[in-house]
Amino acid sequence: MDINIALIRKEYKLKSLLENDVDANPIRQFQQWWNEAIKSNIEEPNAMTLATCNKNGKPSARIVLLKGLSNNGFGFFTNYESRKGKEIKENPHAGLVFFWKELERQVRIEGSVKKITEEESDEYFVLRPEQSRIGAWSSPQSSVIKNRDVLEEMFLKYTQQFSDGVIVRPPHWGGYVVTPNLIEFWQGRPNRLHDRLQYTLTNNKWVIERLAP
């Protein structure tokens, strides 16, 4: 074991998380923490780990960006033919994790995943920078490619194809929403006695329970 790694340690002491302090609805509670993260000027507060599994239960995880929040859940966009897209098709369940180290906070989410409507994906796609829209056409995400030149050539190809400025959304690209059935809020505390409050959806009602750290 690398002792230098093992000795890396931070004492958490900024805030607490008590039952009397939280909203009865976890989406509203997330919104409160989200607002605090925004006000704290955290870089990319919308960065979240997305964990998926294939049909055999083999997991994979990566960082994606939160692009929508509503009562329906947490939205993000990607290539439907990517590894995560294929895994979601095989196993429509996922986990999300936000870690805001500046606030010593973590939010863990579990739920079902489904595509949003084509109209909703279109609405977001036109908001993306032009080069990002061309990039969505240019990358066969998660596929093995020979070298970097493949991407550069594809980008040039689609830049020329859409030279008139009208860039439609690729049919293989769009949004998903993770509808939660479990959300856990974690607040770092001294001596590793962290606060963990878990919301579980039971009979269409959110039940709040405290978990041992």
Secondary structure as UniProt FT lines:
FT   HELIX           3..6
FT   HELIX           19..21
FT   HELIX           26..39
FT   TURN            40..41
FT   TURN            45..46
FT   STRAND          47..53
FT   TURN            55..56
FT   STRAND          59..65
FT   STRAND          68..70
FT   TURN            71..72
FT   STRAND          73..79
FT   TURN            80..81
FT   HELIX           83..90
FT   STRAND          93..100
FT   HELIX           101..103
FT   STRAND          105..115
FT   HELIX           118..125
FT   TURN            126..127
FT   HELIX           130..138
FT   TURN            141..142
FT   HELIX           148..161
FT   TURN            162..164
FT   TURN            171..172
FT   STRAND          173..187
FT   HELIX           190..192
FT   STRAND          195..202
FT   TURN            203..204
FT   STRAND          205..210
//
